[in-house]
Amino acid sequence: MGSFSAWHWLIVLVIVLLLFGKGKIPELMGDLAQGIRQFKKGVEDEKEGERNG
């Protein structure tokens, strides 16, 4: 099994765009970024609680 060529990635990109549409992908990325921010905030809050506890 070799690495994927540029054509493989182009086909995958086209399939993803067909499934989700152009408008849905930025929305998904925004939701992902918000989830990561919430996770980081939770970790920081937990560390803060351990320091004060």
mmCIF file of the N, C-alpha and C atoms, coordinates in Angstrom:
data_MODEL
# 
_entry.id   MODEL 
# 
loop_
_atom_site.group_PDB 
_atom_site.id 
_atom_site.type_symbol 
_atom_site.label_atom_id 
_atom_site.label_alt_id 
_atom_site.label_comp_id 
_atom_site.label_asym_id 
_atom_site.label_entity_id 
_atom_site.label_seq_id 
_atom_site.pdbx_PDB_ins_code 
_atom_site.Cartn_x 
_atom_site.Cartn_y 
_atom_site.Cartn_z 
_atom_site.occupancy 
_atom_site.B_iso_or_equiv 
_atom_site.pdbx_formal_charge 
_atom_site.auth_seq_id 
_atom_site.auth_comp_id 
_atom_site.auth_asym_id 
_atom_site.auth_atom_id 
_atom_site.pdbx_PDB_model_num 
ATOM 1   N N  . MET A 1 1  ? 0.840   -1.187 0.000  1.00 0.00 ? 1  MET A N  1 
ATOM 2   C CA . MET A 1 1  ? 0.000   0.000  0.000  1.00 0.00 ? 1  MET A CA 1 
ATOM 3   C C  . MET A 1 1  ? 0.882   1.246  0.000  1.00 0.00 ? 1  MET A C  1 
ATOM 4   N N  . GLY A 1 2  ? 0.789   2.009  -1.048 1.00 0.00 ? 2  GLY A N  1 
ATOM 5   C CA . GLY A 1 2  ? 1.587   3.220  -1.165 1.00 0.00 ? 2  GLY A CA 1 
ATOM 6   C C  . GLY A 1 2  ? 0.823   4.436  -0.670 1.00 0.00 ? 2  GLY A C  1 
ATOM 7   N N  . SER A 1 3  ? 1.455   5.571  -0.806 1.00 0.00 ? 3  SER A N  1 
ATOM 8   C CA . SER A 1 3  ? 0.795   6.802  -0.395 1.00 0.00 ? 3  SER A CA 1 
ATOM 9   C C  . SER A 1 3  ? -0.216  7.222  -1.460 1.00 0.00 ? 3  SER A C  1 
ATOM 10  N N  . PHE A 1 4  ? -1.115  8.085  -1.074 1.00 0.00 ? 4  PHE A N  1 
ATOM 11  C CA . PHE A 1 4  ? -2.138  8.543  -2.000 1.00 0.00 ? 4  PHE A CA 1 
ATOM 12  C C  . PHE A 1 4  ? -1.582  9.639  -2.892 1.00 0.00 ? 4  PHE A C  1 
ATOM 13  N N  . SER A 1 5  ? -1.987  9.629  -4.141 1.00 0.00 ? 5  SER A N  1 
ATOM 14  C CA . SER A 1 5  ? -1.559  10.664 -5.087 1.00 0.00 ? 5  SER A CA 1 
ATOM 15  C C  . SER A 1 5  ? -2.510  11.853 -4.993 1.00 0.00 ? 5  SER A C  1 
ATOM 16  N N  . ALA A 1 6  ? -2.161  12.896 -5.724 1.00 0.00 ? 6  ALA A N  1 
ATOM 17  C CA . ALA A 1 6  ? -2.991  14.101 -5.740 1.00 0.00 ? 6  ALA A CA 1 
ATOM 18  C C  . ALA A 1 6  ? -4.388  13.792 -6.293 1.00 0.00 ? 6  ALA A C  1 
ATOM 19  N N  . TRP A 1 7  ? -4.478  12.870 -7.240 1.00 0.00 ? 7  TRP A N  1 
ATOM 20  C CA . TRP A 1 7  ? -5.778  12.505 -7.809 1.00 0.00 ? 7  TRP A CA 1 
ATOM 21  C C  . TRP A 1 7  ? -6.675  11.856 -6.769 1.00 0.00 ? 7  TRP A C  1 
ATOM 22  N N  . HIS A 1 8  ? -6.100  11.020 -5.922 1.00 0.00 ? 8  HIS A N  1 
ATOM 23  C CA . HIS A 1 8  ? -6.891  10.397 -4.870 1.00 0.00 ? 8  HIS A CA 1 
ATOM 24  C C  . HIS A 1 8  ? -7.484  11.456 -3.937 1.00 0.00 ? 8  HIS A C  1 
ATOM 25  N N  . TRP A 1 9  ? -6.647  12.420 -3.536 1.00 0.00 ? 9  TRP A N  1 
ATOM 26  C CA . TRP A 1 9  ? -7.124  13.475 -2.633 1.00 0.00 ? 9  TRP A CA 1 
ATOM 27  C C  . TRP A 1 9  ? -8.171  14.352 -3.312 1.00 0.00 ? 9  TRP A C  1 
ATOM 28  N N  . LEU A 1 10 ? -8.014  14.598 -4.589 1.00 0.00 ? 10 LEU A N  1 
ATOM 29  C CA . LEU A 1 10 ? -8.994  15.398 -5.328 1.00 0.00 ? 10 LEU A CA 1 
ATOM 30  C C  . LEU A 1 10 ? -10.345 14.687 -5.371 1.00 0.00 ? 10 LEU A C  1 
ATOM 31  N N  . ILE A 1 11 ? -10.332 13.392 -5.606 1.00 0.00 ? 11 ILE A N  1 
ATOM 32  C CA . ILE A 1 11 ? -11.574 12.613 -5.632 1.00 0.00 ? 11 ILE A CA 1 
ATOM 33  C C  . ILE A 1 11 ? -12.224 12.614 -4.258 1.00 0.00 ? 11 ILE A C  1 
ATOM 34  N N  . VAL A 1 12 ? -11.433 12.450 -3.201 1.00 0.00 ? 12 VAL A N  1 
ATOM 35  C CA . VAL A 1 12 ? -11.980 12.485 -1.839 1.00 0.00 ? 12 VAL A CA 1 
ATOM 36  C C  . VAL A 1 12 ? -12.599 13.847 -1.554 1.00 0.00 ? 12 VAL A C  1 
ATOM 37  N N  . LEU A 1 13 ? -11.935 14.925 -1.951 1.00 0.00 ? 13 LEU A N  1 
ATOM 38  C CA . LEU A 1 13 ? -12.457 16.276 -1.744 1.00 0.00 ? 13 LEU A CA 1 
ATOM 39  C C  . LEU A 1 13 ? -13.791 16.468 -2.463 1.00 0.00 ? 13 LEU A C  1 
ATOM 40  N N  . VAL A 1 14 ? -13.880 15.992 -3.700 1.00 0.00 ? 14 VAL A N  1 
ATOM 41  C CA . VAL A 1 14 ? -15.132 16.112 -4.464 1.00 0.00 ? 14 VAL A CA 1 
ATOM 42  C C  . VAL A 1 14 ? -16.253 15.341 -3.765 1.00 0.00 ? 14 VAL A C  1 
ATOM 43  N N  . ILE A 1 15 ? -15.960 14.155 -3.286 1.00 0.00 ? 15 ILE A N  1 
ATOM 44  C CA . ILE A 1 15 ? -16.980 13.356 -2.597 1.00 0.00 ? 15 ILE A CA 1 
ATOM 45  C C  . ILE A 1 15 ? -17.444 14.052 -1.325 1.00 0.00 ? 15 ILE A C  1 
ATOM 46  N N  . VAL A 1 16 ? -16.507 14.601 -0.562 1.00 0.00 ? 16 VAL A N  1 
ATOM 47  C CA . VAL A 1 16 ? -16.870 15.314 0.670  1.00 0.00 ? 16 VAL A CA 1 
ATOM 48  C C  . VAL A 1 16 ? -17.737 16.523 0.344  1.00 0.00 ? 16 VAL A C  1 
ATOM 49  N N  . LEU A 1 17 ? -17.366 17.272 -0.697 1.00 0.00 ? 17 LEU A N  1 
ATOM 50  C CA . LEU A 1 17 ? -18.176 18.431 -1.083 1.00 0.00 ? 17 LEU A CA 1 
ATOM 51  C C  . LEU A 1 17 ? -19.570 18.014 -1.532 1.00 0.00 ? 17 LEU A C  1 
ATOM 52  N N  . LEU A 1 18 ? -19.681 16.901 -2.223 1.00 0.00 ? 18 LEU A N  1 
ATOM 53  C CA . LEU A 1 18 ? -20.999 16.426 -2.654 1.00 0.00 ? 18 LEU A CA 1 
ATOM 54  C C  . LEU A 1 18 ? -21.849 15.994 -1.457 1.00 0.00 ? 18 LEU A C  1 
ATOM 55  N N  . LEU A 1 19 ? -21.222 15.368 -0.473 1.00 0.00 ? 19 LEU A N  1 
ATOM 56  C CA . LEU A 1 19 ? -21.971 14.895 0.688  1.00 0.00 ? 19 LEU A CA 1 
ATOM 57  C C  . LEU A 1 19 ? -22.425 16.029 1.595  1.00 0.00 ? 19 LEU A C  1 
ATOM 58  N N  . PHE A 1 20 ? -21.528 16.969 1.855  1.00 0.00 ? 20 PHE A N  1 
ATOM 59  C CA . PHE A 1 20 ? -21.813 18.003 2.849  1.00 0.00 ? 20 PHE A CA 1 
ATOM 60  C C  . PHE A 1 20 ? -22.197 19.340 2.247  1.00 0.00 ? 20 PHE A C  1 
ATOM 61  N N  . GLY A 1 21 ? -21.811 19.608 1.026  1.00 0.00 ? 21 GLY A N  1 
ATOM 62  C CA . GLY A 1 21 ? -22.081 20.895 0.411  1.00 0.00 ? 21 GLY A CA 1 
ATOM 63  C C  . GLY A 1 21 ? -21.067 21.934 0.867  1.00 0.00 ? 21 GLY A C  1 
ATOM 64  N N  . LYS A 1 22 ? -20.961 23.016 0.099  1.00 0.00 ? 22 LYS A N  1 
ATOM 65  C CA . LYS A 1 22 ? -19.968 24.049 0.401  1.00 0.00 ? 22 LYS A CA 1 
ATOM 66  C C  . LYS A 1 22 ? -20.253 24.751 1.722  1.00 0.00 ? 22 LYS A C  1 
ATOM 67  N N  . GLY A 1 23 ? -21.503 25.017 2.033  1.00 0.00 ? 23 GLY A N  1 
ATOM 68  C CA . GLY A 1 23 ? -21.849 25.779 3.230  1.00 0.00 ? 23 GLY A CA 1 
ATOM 69  C C  . GLY A 1 23 ? -21.715 24.994 4.521  1.00 0.00 ? 23 GLY A C  1 
ATOM 70  N N  . LYS A 1 24 ? -21.814 23.699 4.438  1.00 0.00 ? 24 LYS A N  1 
ATOM 71  C CA . LYS A 1 24 ? -21.808 22.870 5.644  1.00 0.00 ? 24 LYS A CA 1 
ATOM 72  C C  . LYS A 1 24 ? -20.407 22.684 6.218  1.00 0.00 ? 24 LYS A C  1 
ATOM 73  N N  . ILE A 1 25 ? -19.387 22.654 5.366  1.00 0.00 ? 25 ILE A N  1 
ATOM 74  C CA . ILE A 1 25 ? -18.022 22.387 5.829  1.00 0.00 ? 25 ILE A CA 1 
ATOM 75  C C  . ILE A 1 25 ? -17.521 23.484 6.773  1.00 0.00 ? 25 ILE A C  1 
ATOM 76  N N  . PRO A 1 26 ? -17.655 24.782 6.462  1.00 0.00 ? 26 PRO A N  1 
ATOM 77  C CA . PRO A 1 26 ? -17.206 25.797 7.427  1.00 0.00 ? 26 PRO A CA 1 
ATOM 78  C C  . PRO A 1 26 ? -17.964 25.710 8.760  1.00 0.00 ? 26 PRO A C  1 
ATOM 79  N N  . GLU A 1 27 ? -19.243 25.355 8.679  1.00 0.00 ? 27 GLU A N  1 
ATOM 80  C CA . GLU A 1 27 ? -20.033 25.195 9.900  1.00 0.00 ? 27 GLU A CA 1 
ATOM 81  C C  . GLU A 1 27 ? -19.481 24.046 10.753 1.00 0.00 ? 27 GLU A C  1 
ATOM 82  N N  . LEU A 1 28 ? -19.129 22.947 10.105 1.00 0.00 ? 28 LEU A N  1 
ATOM 83  C CA . LEU A 1 28 ? -18.552 21.816 10.824 1.00 0.00 ? 28 LEU A CA 1 
ATOM 84  C C  . LEU A 1 28 ? -17.207 22.185 11.448 1.00 0.00 ? 28 LEU A C  1 
ATOM 85  N N  . MET A 1 29 ? -16.378 22.929 10.712 1.00 0.00 ? 29 MET A N  1 
ATOM 86  C CA . MET A 1 29 ? -15.077 23.339 11.230 1.00 0.00 ? 29 MET A CA 1 
ATOM 87  C C  . MET A 1 29 ? -15.252 24.294 12.420 1.00 0.00 ? 29 MET A C  1 
ATOM 88  N N  . GLY A 1 30 ? -16.242 25.170 12.343 1.00 0.00 ? 30 GLY A N  1 
ATOM 89  C CA . GLY A 1 30 ? -16.521 26.076 13.462 1.00 0.00 ? 30 GLY A CA 1 
ATOM 90  C C  . GLY A 1 30 ? -16.957 25.309 14.694 1.00 0.00 ? 30 GLY A C  1 
ATOM 91  N N  . ASP A 1 31 ? -17.798 24.311 14.516 1.00 0.00 ? 31 ASP A N  1 
ATOM 92  C CA . ASP A 1 31 ? -18.232 23.480 15.633 1.00 0.00 ? 31 ASP A CA 1 
ATOM 93  C C  . ASP A 1 31 ? -17.063 22.709 16.233 1.00 0.00 ? 31 ASP A C  1 
ATOM 94  N N  . LEU A 1 32 ? -16.185 22.218 15.386 1.00 0.00 ? 32 LEU A N  1 
ATOM 95  C CA . LEU A 1 32 ? -15.001 21.498 15.855 1.00 0.00 ? 32 LEU A CA 1 
ATOM 96  C C  . LEU A 1 32 ? -14.096 22.426 16.662 1.00 0.00 ? 32 LEU A C  1 
ATOM 97  N N  . ALA A 1 33 ? -13.864 23.634 16.157 1.00 0.00 ? 33 ALA A N  1 
ATOM 98  C CA . ALA A 1 33 ? -13.024 24.603 16.865 1.00 0.00 ? 33 ALA A CA 1 
ATOM 99  C C  . ALA A 1 33 ? -13.636 24.975 18.212 1.00 0.00 ? 33 ALA A C  1 
ATOM 100 N N  . GLN A 1 34 ? -14.949 25.145 18.251 1.00 0.00 ? 34 GLN A N  1 
ATOM 101 C CA . GLN A 1 34 ? -15.623 25.471 19.504 1.00 0.00 ? 34 GLN A CA 1 
ATOM 102 C C  . GLN A 1 34 ? -15.489 24.317 20.498 1.00 0.00 ? 34 GLN A C  1 
ATOM 103 N N  . GLY A 1 35 ? -15.589 23.103 20.034 1.00 0.00 ? 35 GLY A N  1 
ATOM 104 C CA . GLY A 1 35 ? -15.422 21.946 20.902 1.00 0.00 ? 35 GLY A CA 1 
ATOM 105 C C  . GLY A 1 35 ? -14.020 21.866 21.477 1.00 0.00 ? 35 GLY A C  1 
ATOM 106 N N  . ILE A 1 36 ? -13.019 22.165 20.658 1.00 0.00 ? 36 ILE A N  1 
ATOM 107 C CA . ILE A 1 36 ? -11.631 22.153 21.134 1.00 0.00 ? 36 ILE A CA 1 
ATOM 108 C C  . ILE A 1 36 ? -11.432 23.238 22.182 1.00 0.00 ? 36 ILE A C  1 
ATOM 109 N N  . ARG A 1 37 ? -11.995 24.426 21.947 1.00 0.00 ? 37 ARG A N  1 
ATOM 110 C CA . ARG A 1 37 ? -11.882 25.509 22.936 1.00 0.00 ? 37 ARG A CA 1 
ATOM 111 C C  . ARG A 1 37 ? -12.530 25.123 24.255 1.00 0.00 ? 37 ARG A C  1 
ATOM 112 N N  . GLN A 1 38 ? -13.694 24.511 24.191 1.00 0.00 ? 38 GLN A N  1 
ATOM 113 C CA . GLN A 1 38 ? -14.380 24.089 25.411 1.00 0.00 ? 38 GLN A CA 1 
ATOM 114 C C  . GLN A 1 38 ? -13.569 23.028 26.150 1.00 0.00 ? 38 GLN A C  1 
ATOM 115 N N  . PHE A 1 39 ? -12.952 22.109 25.421 1.00 0.00 ? 39 PHE A N  1 
ATOM 116 C CA . PHE A 1 39 ? -12.129 21.077 26.040 1.00 0.00 ? 39 PHE A CA 1 
ATOM 117 C C  . PHE A 1 39 ? -10.931 21.700 26.743 1.00 0.00 ? 39 PHE A C  1 
ATOM 118 N N  . LYS A 1 40 ? -10.248 22.641 26.084 1.00 0.00 ? 40 LYS A N  1 
ATOM 119 C CA . LYS A 1 40 ? -9.097  23.303 26.688 1.00 0.00 ? 40 LYS A CA 1 
ATOM 120 C C  . LYS A 1 40 ? -9.515  24.074 27.944 1.00 0.00 ? 40 LYS A C  1 
ATOM 121 N N  . LYS A 1 41 ? -10.655 24.746 27.867 1.00 0.00 ? 41 LYS A N  1 
ATOM 122 C CA . LYS A 1 41 ? -11.149 25.500 29.022 1.00 0.00 ? 41 LYS A CA 1 
ATOM 123 C C  . LYS A 1 41 ? -11.441 24.556 30.181 1.00 0.00 ? 41 LYS A C  1 
ATOM 124 N N  . GLY A 1 42 ? -12.024 23.401 29.898 1.00 0.00 ? 42 GLY A N  1 
ATOM 125 C CA . GLY A 1 42 ? -12.313 22.420 30.932 1.00 0.00 ? 42 GLY A CA 1 
ATOM 126 C C  . GLY A 1 42 ? -11.049 21.886 31.577 1.00 0.00 ? 42 GLY A C  1 
ATOM 127 N N  . VAL A 1 43 ? -10.021 21.645 30.778 1.00 0.00 ? 43 VAL A N  1 
ATOM 128 C CA . VAL A 1 43 ? -8.742  21.167 31.316 1.00 0.00 ? 43 VAL A CA 1 
ATOM 129 C C  . VAL A 1 43 ? -8.118  22.234 32.202 1.00 0.00 ? 43 VAL A C  1 
ATOM 130 N N  . GLU A 1 44 ? -8.154  23.497 31.754 1.00 0.00 ? 44 GLU A N  1 
ATOM 131 C CA . GLU A 1 44 ? -7.593  24.583 32.551 1.00 0.00 ? 44 GLU A CA 1 
ATOM 132 C C  . GLU A 1 44 ? -8.365  24.760 33.856 1.00 0.00 ? 44 GLU A C  1 
ATOM 133 N N  . ASP A 1 45 ? -9.690  24.666 33.810 1.00 0.00 ? 45 ASP A N  1 
ATOM 134 C CA . ASP A 1 45 ? -10.504 24.783 35.011 1.00 0.00 ? 45 ASP A CA 1 
ATOM 135 C C  . ASP A 1 45 ? -10.196 23.657 35.989 1.00 0.00 ? 45 ASP A C  1 
ATOM 136 N N  . GLU A 1 46 ? -9.965  22.460 35.472 1.00 0.00 ? 46 GLU A N  1 
ATOM 137 C CA . GLU A 1 46 ? -9.645  21.316 36.320 1.00 0.00 ? 46 GLU A CA 1 
ATOM 138 C C  . GLU A 1 46 ? -8.300  21.533 37.003 1.00 0.00 ? 46 GLU A C  1 
ATOM 139 N N  . LYS A 1 47 ? -7.316  22.018 36.255 1.00 0.00 ? 47 LYS A N  1 
ATOM 140 C CA . LYS A 1 47 ? -5.996  22.286 36.828 1.00 0.00 ? 47 LYS A CA 1 
ATOM 141 C C  . LYS A 1 47 ? -6.097  23.380 37.886 1.00 0.00 ? 47 LYS A C  1 
ATOM 142 N N  . GLU A 1 48 ? -6.887  24.409 37.623 1.00 0.00 ? 48 GLU A N  1 
ATOM 143 C CA . GLU A 1 48 ? -7.085  25.507 38.565 1.00 0.00 ? 48 GLU A CA 1 
ATOM 144 C C  . GLU A 1 48 ? -7.724  24.983 39.855 1.00 0.00 ? 48 GLU A C  1 
ATOM 145 N N  . GLY A 1 49 ? -8.681  24.075 39.721 1.00 0.00 ? 49 GLY A N  1 
ATOM 146 C CA . GLY A 1 49 ? -9.346  23.481 40.884 1.00 0.00 ? 49 GLY A CA 1 
ATOM 147 C C  . GLY A 1 49 ? -8.389  22.651 41.713 1.00 0.00 ? 49 GLY A C  1 
ATOM 148 N N  . GLU A 1 50 ? -7.465  21.961 41.071 1.00 0.00 ? 50 GLU A N  1 
ATOM 149 C CA . GLU A 1 50 ? -6.480  21.159 41.798 1.00 0.00 ? 50 GLU A CA 1 
ATOM 150 C C  . GLU A 1 50 ? -5.510  22.046 42.565 1.00 0.00 ? 50 GLU A C  1 
ATOM 151 N N  . ARG A 1 51 ? -5.152  23.180 41.985 1.00 0.00 ? 51 ARG A N  1 
ATOM 152 C CA . ARG A 1 51 ? -4.225  24.111 42.663 1.00 0.00 ? 51 ARG A CA 1 
ATOM 153 C C  . ARG A 1 51 ? -4.874  24.738 43.901 1.00 0.00 ? 51 ARG A C  1 
ATOM 154 N N  . ASN A 1 52 ? -6.157  25.053 43.767 1.00 0.00 ? 52 ASN A N  1 
ATOM 155 C CA . ASN A 1 52 ? -6.861  25.705 44.875 1.00 0.00 ? 52 ASN A CA 1 
ATOM 156 C C  . ASN A 1 52 ? -7.403  24.707 45.892 1.00 0.00 ? 52 ASN A C  1 
ATOM 157 N N  . GLY A 1 53 ? -7.518  23.466 45.511 1.00 0.00 ? 53 GLY A N  1 
ATOM 158 C CA . GLY A 1 53 ? -8.154  22.448 46.355 1.00 0.00 ? 53 GLY A CA 1 
ATOM 159 C C  . GLY A 1 53 ? -7.206  21.806 47.247 1.00 0.00 ? 53 GLY A C  1 
# 
